Structure formats: structure tokens, C-alpha cells
């Protein structure tokens, strides 16, 4: 069951439901931030074509840039919202839509809840459900306040208890801004100098700030381009050449070389392997059904 709040004057949207929320075409909205809360059992899903497991009694945070598919689980709660609902003002660097849960670290944050926090989040969820079913002039503000509380509580746990790869305090803003900038411009810009200029930094300063990070600025740019190419090869009927042009490459061979360097195979081979895997699954299913 999915419950939806929409504010037509601003296009703001919030929806709360179970794991079917990812499959329901009627409630599937674009550009949504997501929290996936595994209750008593683990949730298995693919995020950007890679397997991710959310352990029992844990919450994972995803940005609109994540592609979430193949969801398996029986006991989960999902909160989804768009920028118009919560991010009109990126009012706080830690708990905004550019905050630590979304763009301030190098991995998908998975936040475990101890027994005390499980109870607190359960009470918060009950209030969410009550308010999303209460239609009056202050409903939107109440729901935003509840979401802010949810994000603040989850951010506190992330900062205080979760051993994630957070950068030093002085470079958090730069990491967050760079990641968001890459999401915005990766189709048009593939060089570090472009992003350094946008962030009013020199390329050397940018590189130095990422020296303790798992990836260099250039690696982050390349990873984002290859990820988008994988998505398009998987979910569209475009050829490798068409995808290269869509991603801003004048010469498709340039994307092919980058893709092969990152994955070990060319886009064409990746596509053929994908099709072979799908055909194998289809044949296996048909045999089983007989």
C-alpha cells in the first residue's frame, strides 16, 4: 500500500509505502530521494546494477540518481520525496538534500537502529501515517517537519555510530558540492578543470582535498559516465554509438575505451552479455513453468 501527498501549487510530493512502491507505475515519480527501512528481515536490491543488502533494523538512503531494481524483501518501509517537498531551501549543509545522507560520503549509507531507536522510529512512522491521512491547511508543513526530524535523527546516527568513509570536516562541503556538480554536468564535462572552476578551486587544490578519499576527482567523473552508459545499455534500446553521442562524446570510440578500462569489456560486449543473461533466465523460467 502506498500513501501519497501532493501539493499541486508547488509540485511537492511525499509518498510512504512498502517495497511495492518501486514497482507501482501509478506512484512512480521522477527525481525522488528515498529511504528504505528494513524491519525484521533483510532487503536485497540492485542499486545501479550492483547488489546491495540492507540488514534487518537498518535504513538506507538513496538519491534520485540511484537506479533501484530487483527488490527482494517482505518487511520494509519506504519514504520518498522530491526536492520541491523538502529541498526548496538547502537550509543546512548536514541535513539538506545535499547533506551527509545523500552526497556527503562515498558509499550508500546504511544506518543500523538499536532497540531504543527502533521504537522511536516506529512512533515517528505512526505519526507520519496519521498526518498523511489528515487533510487540512497545515498538513504540508506538518509532513515537512516530520521528514526533517527523520533526516536529522538518521544523520545523527550516521555521524555518531556508523563507521562510514566520511571525509575530514574541512573537506565535507567540497566533497558534497563536487559530487552534486558531477551529477549535474557529467554529460557535458569530463575534465577536472571544469568542476574546479565551478567550485572556485584550482585542479591541484581539488585533488589535494580528495587525497584521503578512495577515489580521485577524475575517477568519480569517469565512474559516473560509465554508470550512466551501463544504465542505458541495460534499460534502453539505444546502440552503443547512440549512447556515446547522448553522453556527449563526439567519437564513440572514446566512450568505448573508457568503458572497457572500467569494466573490462566494450559496451557492445556488455550489451550482448546482458542479452544472453536475459535469454537464459527466460528459457529457465519457461522450462520451470512447464
C-alpha positions in Angstrom: 0.0 0.0 0.0 1.3 3.4 -1.0 0.1 6.7 0.5 0.8 9.9 -1.4 0.8 13.6 -0.5 1.0 16.1 -3.4 1.0 19.8 -3.3 -0.1 20.8 -6.8 0.8 24.5 -6.4 4.5 23.7 -5.9 4.7 20.1 -7.4 5.8 18.9 -4.0 5.4 15.2 -3.4 5.9 12.8 -0.5 4.9 9.1 -0.5 5.1 6.3 2.1 4.6 2.7 1.4 6.0 -0.8 1.3 8.6 -2.2 -1.2 6.0 -2.3 -3.9 6.4 1.5 -4.2 9.3 0.8 -6.6 7.1 -1.2 -8.9 3.9 0.7 -8.9 3.7 2.7 -12.1 0.9 5.0 -10.8 3.1 6.2 -7.9 6.5 6.1 -9.5 7.5 9.7 -9.7 10.8 11.1 -11.2 13.6 12.7 -9.2 12.8 11.2 -5.8 15.1 10.8 -2.8 14.4 7.5 -1.0 14.8 6.0 2.4 14.4 2.2 2.6 13.9 0.8 6.1 14.3 -2.9 6.6 12.3 -4.0 9.6 12.6 -7.6 10.9 14.2 -9.1 7.7 16.9 -8.1 5.3 16.1 -6.4 2.0 18.0 -7.2 -1.1 18.1 -4.9 -4.1 20.2 -3.8 -7.0 21.5 -0.2 -6.9 23.0 1.0 -10.1 23.2 -2.7 -11.2 25.2 -3.7 -8.1 23.7 -5.9 -5.3 23.1 -4.1 -2.0 21.7 -5.8 1.2 20.0 -3.7 3.9 20.3 -5.7 7.1 17.3 -6.1 9.5 16.5 -3.0 11.5 18.5 -0.7 9.2 17.8 2.3 7.0 19.5 3.1 3.7 19.5 6.5 1.9 19.4 7.0 -1.9 19.4 10.0 -4.2 17.4 10.5 -7.3 20.5 9.5 -9.3 20.4 5.9 -7.9 18.6 3.3 -10.0 16.9 0.8 -7.7 15.7 -2.5 -9.2 15.1 -6.2 -8.3 13.9 -5.6 -4.8 13.5 -8.6 -2.6 12.1 -8.5 0.9 9.0 -8.9 2.8 9.1 -6.3 5.6 10.2 -2.9 4.5 9.0 0.7 4.7 9.9 3.3 2.0 9.8 7.1 2.3 10.2 9.0 -1.0 10.1 12.8 -1.6 11.2 15.3 -4.2 13.2 18.5 -4.0 10.0 20.6 -4.1 8.8 18.9 -0.9 11.9 19.3 1.3 14.7 20.9 -0.6 13.3 24.2 -1.6 16.0 25.7 0.7 19.1 23.7 1.3 19.0 25.2 4.7 21.5 23.1 6.5 24.6 21.6 5.0 24.3 18.4 7.0 20.6 17.6 6.8 19.6 19.1 3.4 19.2 17.3 0.1 23.0 17.9 -0.3 23.7 16.6 3.2 25.6 13.7 4.6 23.0 11.1 3.9 22.9 11.8 0.2 26.1 13.5 -1.2 28.4 13.7 1.8 30.1 10.3 1.7 31.5 7.8 -0.8 29.2 4.8 -0.1 25.5 4.1 0.2 24.8 5.0 3.9 23.2 2.1 5.8 22.2 3.1 9.3 21.5 0.4 11.9 18.8 1.0 14.6 19.2 -0.3 18.1 16.2 -1.4 20.0 15.6 2.0 21.5 15.8 3.7 18.1 13.6 1.1 16.5 10.9 2.1 19.0 11.4 5.8 18.3 11.3 5.4 14.6 8.1 3.3 14.9 6.4 6.1 16.8 7.6 8.6 14.2 6.2 6.4 11.4 2.8 6.2 13.2 2.7 10.0 13.2 3.7 10.1 9.6 0.8 7.9 8.7 -1.6 9.9 10.8 -0.6 13.2 9.2 -0.6 11.9 5.6 -4.2 11.0 6.2 -5.1 14.4 7.8 -6.1 16.9 5.1 -6.0 20.5 6.4 -4.2 23.7 5.7 -1.1 22.8 7.8 -0.7 19.2 6.5 2.2 20.0 4.3 4.1 21.8 7.0 3.5 19.0 9.5 4.8 16.4 7.0 7.9 18.5 6.2 8.6 18.8 10.0 8.3 15.1 10.4 10.6 14.4 7.4 13.1 16.9 8.8 13.0 15.1 12.2 13.5 11.8 10.4 16.5 13.1 8.4 18.1 14.8 11.5 17.8 11.6 13.6 19.2 9.5 10.9 22.1 11.9 10.2 23.0 11.9 13.9 23.2 8.1 14.0 25.3 8.2 10.8 27.7 10.7 12.3 28.0 9.2 15.8 27.7 5.5 15.4 28.2 4.3 11.8 31.8 3.6 10.6 31.4 5.1 7.1 34.1 6.8 5.0 33.4 10.4 5.9 36.0 12.9 4.9 37.6 15.3 7.3 35.3 18.1 8.5 37.0 20.7 6.3 36.5 18.8 3.1 32.9 17.6 3.6 31.4 20.7 1.8 33.8 20.3 -1.1 33.0 16.6 -1.5 29.3 17.2 -1.3 29.4 20.0 -3.8 31.7 18.2 -6.2 29.5 15.0 -6.2 26.4 17.1 -6.9 28.2 19.1 -9.6 29.2 15.9 -11.3 25.6 14.6 -11.3 24.6 17.9 -12.9 27.2 18.2 -15.6 28.8 14.8 -16.3 27.2 14.7 -19.8 28.9 17.9 -20.8 32.1 18.0 -18.9 34.7 15.2 -18.3 37.7 17.2 -17.1 38.5 18.1 -13.5 39.4 21.7 -14.5 35.7 22.4 -15.4 34.5 21.3 -11.9 37.4 23.1 -10.2 36.4 26.3 -11.9 32.8 25.9 -10.9 33.8 25.4 -7.3 36.3 28.3 -7.4 39.2 25.9 -6.8 42.3 25.0 -8.7 42.5 21.4 -10.0 45.5 20.9 -7.7 43.6 22.1 -4.7 40.7 19.8 -5.6 43.0 16.9 -6.0 44.7 17.6 -2.6 41.3 17.7 -0.9 40.5 14.3 -2.3 43.9 12.8 -1.3 42.4 10.8 1.6 39.3 9.8 -0.3 39.0 6.4 -2.0 38.7 8.0 -5.5 40.2 10.9 -7.3 38.0 13.6 -8.8 38.7 12.2 -12.3 37.8 8.7 -11.2 34.4 10.0 -9.8 33.7 11.7 -13.1 34.6 8.6 -15.1 32.6 6.3 -12.8 29.5 8.4 -13.3 29.8 8.3 -17.1 30.3 4.6 -17.2 27.4 4.1 -14.7 25.1 6.0 -17.0 26.3 4.1 -20.0 25.5 0.8 -18.1 22.1 2.0 -17.3 21.3 3.0 -20.9 22.7 -0.3 -22.2 20.5 -2.1 -19.7 17.3 -0.2 -19.8 17.1 1.3 -23.3 17.2 0.1 -26.9 19.9 2.6 -27.9 23.0 1.4 -29.6 26.5 1.9 -28.1 27.1 4.6 -30.7 23.8 6.4 -29.8 24.6 6.2 -26.1 28.1 7.7 -26.7 26.6 10.7 -28.5 23.9 11.1 -25.8 26.7 11.2 -23.2 28.5 14.0 -25.0 31.2 12.0 -26.9 31.9 13.2 -30.4 33.7 9.9 -31.1 32.0 6.7 -29.8 35.4 5.0 -29.6 36.4 7.4 -26.7 33.5 6.1 -24.6 34.3 2.5 -25.7 37.8 2.8 -24.4 36.7 4.4 -21.1 34.0 1.8 -20.6 36.4 -1.1 -21.3 39.0 0.3 -19.0 36.4 0.5 -16.2 34.6 -2.8 -16.8 37.0 -5.0 -18.8 34.6 -5.2 -21.8 33.4 -2.9 -24.5 29.8 -1.5 -24.5 28.8 -3.9 -27.3 30.1 -6.9 -25.4 28.4 -5.7 -22.2 25.1 -5.5 -24.1 25.5 -8.9 -25.7 26.3 -10.5 -22.3 23.3 -8.8 -20.8 21.0 -10.1 -23.6 22.4 -13.6 -23.2 21.8 -13.5 -19.5 18.2 -12.3 -20.0 17.6 -15.0 -22.6 19.0 -17.7 -20.2 16.6 -16.5 -17.5 13.7 -16.5 -19.8 14.4 -20.1 -21.0 14.9 -21.3 -17.5 11.6 -19.7 -16.4 9.8 -21.3 -19.3 11.2 -24.7 -18.5 10.2 -24.4 -14.9 6.7 -23.3 -15.8 6.2 -26.4 -18.0 
